[in-house]
Amino acid sequence: MAKGKKKQGGEGGAKKAAPALSELLRVPGGERVDLSAHDPAATPAGPKDKASGVAASAELGVRLAGLQERLWAAGSAGDRRRVLLILQGMDTSGKGGTVKHVIGQFNPSGCRIKGFKAPTPEELNHPFLWRVVKALPEPGEIGIFDRSQYEDVLVARVRELVPRASLGRRYGQINRFEKTLAEDGVTVVKCFLHISYEQQKRRLLERLDNPDKYWKFSPGDIEDRALWPAYQEAYEIALERCSTDAAPWFVIPADRKWYRNWAVSKLLLEHLEALDPQYPKAEFDVAECRRRLLAMD
């Protein structure tokens, strides 16, 4: 190399590493959130097209499955760490599809999936976090919440189900709850699946046009769609007030299903690689057990 000529990539020739997806999609804590500034059809840091995205997701799935097994094995040996994936979003944003395409590649024995619907009469007799605590993953598990404690500041706000003073306190309760989870070894990954108004209409019509998808449709979906601006505001407030160091929010563009699946897979991979779970060491004499086994008829 000619004297005085700088190497490509800057001083010392070091190529600047691309930022982690978690850095690109993370909601900064305490800053105002404007969802209209986030493009639901964007593909930040993602593969170039659908075919590439599907292939990349499959490759990520193999790596994720290996890490999930290591986490599950470590949990069986006393490691208290676990992961909680929270999926929130408007109807048709793809919460169920994400569970199917991302979590479906895991060993189900190490997963705990819970869908939160309208509270039952029994649940209404308890503090709003009661039903959430009951569904938390055990050590070594990956828990998946299809909706979550955030329903109690989203639906509750839009439908005015609780007084505003009580609603305001819930944000702080959620933050304290999630901080406690983090301190207890729970890695909380909160994903807001951000779908556009136009794309939601297309997906709702697809359900009405296909008898095999009638079961996914409810007339209440139309009522909620009529409240779209109120729900967007409710999400903006929740994202703004509850994106913390202990449990940040990530905004996932969800108009493209392939990107949504890839992005959630990639986020989980980054968090599991940071945990770096290890298979437990044998608590028995491996050589002696092997000798005894080989000696048997």
C-alpha angles and dihedrals in degrees: 000000000000116000114265094014112130119229117246112268097040136279113001092010093268112153112225110246118237113251117259115260089242088062093050097048100035119116108230110238117252096009124121113262121218110182091192086070091060115080109222090203096051122116105203112192089346133133117285098252145353096278091051091045094053091048092047091049091052090052091048089049092061092051092044092051090054093050092046091054091050091050091049092048092048090051091055088057096052104275104141097200120117140158130239117197113196118197118194130167146117120293112292092019088122109257092142092041091053091052090050098046102033107028092033089078093061131090101265091214089072097045133082114195122190130177116201117212132167109322117264120234089259092051091049088059090064135059110282094252093055096089091045094055090053091057099048118127120258121235110296094019132113109224121202122198117197093201116345147184086325091076084075092063097034110044089024090056098043095044093039092232095155134031114274091242091057091044092053092054092053094070090060092045090053092049093050091046093052092046088054090050091052091050089052093056100268116138104208116205111186116192124187106199101215112206127174125243090242095049092049090056091052092051094047090051090050088057092051092047094053120061089202088065099046088101089063093055129082128178084231087070088070091050091052091047089057086059094052096126091050092049092048090053091047091052092048091054093047092048092048097046099037106042100106138160089255094049117008125188123239122204109217116196100230108180089096108056093200092055092046091054093045093047095050090046091050093048091051090048093052091050095045092047088052089053090047096193116202134210109255118253118249115270092202137062103276095189093049093049090049091050092050092048093050090048093058120098 
